[in-house]
Amino acid sequence: MAFFDEGYSGRKFIMADKSYDDAAVVLFGMPMDWTASFRPGSRFGPNRIREASIGLEEYSLDLDRHLEDVPVHDAGDMLLPFGNAARSIEMIGAWADQLFADGKWPIGLGGEHLVSWPLIRSAAAHFNDLAVIHIDAHADLREEYEGEVLSHSTPIRKTCERIGPENVYSFGIRSGMQEEFAYAKRSGMTMHVHDVLEPLQSVLPGLAGRPVYVTIDIDVLDPAFAPGTGTPEAGGISSRELLASIREIARSKVNVVGCDLVETLPAYDQAEITAVSASKCVREMLLGFRP
């Protein structure tokens, strides 16, 4: 199965220049926005994040770590079949299975949030007792959206059904159907609305030692900090709080086994505000979460 263009020679994330065999970490794009319900275009997000990364320092002051110490391979963007969500999910899952089987640590760039589902499903198949940290403006707990079960509004509901809702921890949620919040309350999952950093600090000690997958939707940020996203939602957190939350996870005793950052949409990204924030978040994830 061909996942990538073998002749790809485009922009890579800063210092992600190792070969696949020599890398411990594999970064890749999932250029899919087939189920976008408001603004399409997030399939162009991964490359814009790469382009914005050239403005970053290779050293993180807050983590006191340098990218030269992290062997990263940027595989480029996956060759996903346009408009075919089912086949795209199958391909992302097969690629994730290969990464975990090869002992690689994955970091995916979206794309709409549905792309996280096959990564989480694969992580659950490879790691016992998986927990998921979900940072987002939206609950994403729908069973379907207008009759479509493969939707960007469903990945966390699918995650709850796969690993058990008691193993899912959502932060920053400020939008969703009434039924989604009712499900969160009765199911036993952990959901913190509006805030991220403070509730995250209270949850992390209980996850010490466990394998954890982290999925971040950039729309958790207020539109002032992330105008370039598919479904902007007023009343969000600042980029400073999101970065602090990433570093809090990095300094905790959880075992992050993989992660993704999704929903950057360049067409609405005035002055590349969103891409700049996303690229810095990715750098901190690479430096802080990696094994």
Secondary structure, 3 states (H helix, E strand, C coil): CCCECCCCCCCCCCCCECCCCCCCEEEEEECCCCCCCCCCCHHHHHHHHHHHHCCCCCEECCCCEEHHHCCEEEEEEECCCCCCHHHHHHHHHHHHHHHHHCCCEEEEEECCHHHHHHHHHHHHHHCCCCEEEEECCECCCCCCECCECCCCCCHHHHHHHHHCHHHEEEEEECECCHHHHHHHHHHCCEEEECCCHHHHHHHHHHHCCCEEEEEEEHHHECCCCCCCECCCCCCCECHHHHHHHHHHHHHCCCEEEEEEEECECHHHCHHHHHHHHHHHHHHHHHHHHCC
